[in-house]
């Protein structure tokens, strides 16, 4: 009997896979059944003279630091060096509607029945179905097969809103900060929770960039991973910064952010002592950053992602500049990023379709 479930569109001509790396991409072999139909954008970090090997049969373009400098000129200062934050350059040069980004130490996970999880297919499902940020559904994602809106859910809100971001999770090595890694060096995540949920409006979350998909047309210009790594006082907050910015902007523009499925298998833990050095300032800065983002207010006339992001950069400078001069530099880099984005993507500004 033919299944009544509609197959998920592959979007192979509408989605780019962005991978930041400093090493040969042997991990792609495992992903071949799922990734081969797609175009890959590889952002090589570190020494540009090093040759990165990509397995045969993949359609890809590779950018190293020399390419970034050549394409962006002086604006390349906004792209981090010696940090996986450099991945956001791939978001900028992509010409597709959707982006999936994954780290090179992330492998195919198995579901509880032992079947390989097609992470990309689940991200596409998440992005193509609406989100429900305005009212929480206790059965989680009401648009999934076998679920629905529960009794008491307002009918006026059942259409939901467009989904801008799909945030996936990790089996094996959890995404912990350095202090937690040091206290629990052997902890592994073995819990597979079969759920996708919308993060409610007004609630921030820690966004991890190693298994993440988003609608570039809806939120791309805000997916800036900040100034991290070489020459900067902080690292490992690139995806966090982007997550706080996109959430404030999604809330303002009436867009949704989902978290939960799909899982990937995160294969190796980074060194907690190296991580502590990178995160040290961020751990106490974030106690001021979180209240800043929680109270950030965007004016009604900010109707595009770009205008929201520029406004946010002004507020960063005005309110966080006094925390540390780094935030003045970061606010300037946020503006440079938007200018570079607009240079490479000169289309008409996108509104949220209201």
Secondary structure, 3 states (H helix, E strand, C coil): CCCCCCCCCCCCCCEEEEEEECCCCCCHHHHHHHHCCCEEEEEECCCCCCCCCCCCCCEEEEECHHHHHHHHHHHHHHCCECCHHHHHHHHHHCCCCEEEEECCCEECCECCCCCECCHHHHHHHHHHCCECCCCCCCCCCCCCCCCCCCCCCCHHHCCCECEEEEEEEEEECCCCCHHHHHHCCCCCECCCCCCEEECCCCCCCCCCCCEEEEEHHHHHHHCCCCCCECCCCCCCCHHHHHHHHHHHHHHHHCCEEEEEEEEEEECCCCCHHHHHHHHHHHHHHHHHHHHHHHHCCCCCCCCEHHHHHHHHHHHHHHHHCCCCCHHHHHHHHHHHHHHHHHHHCCCCCCECCC
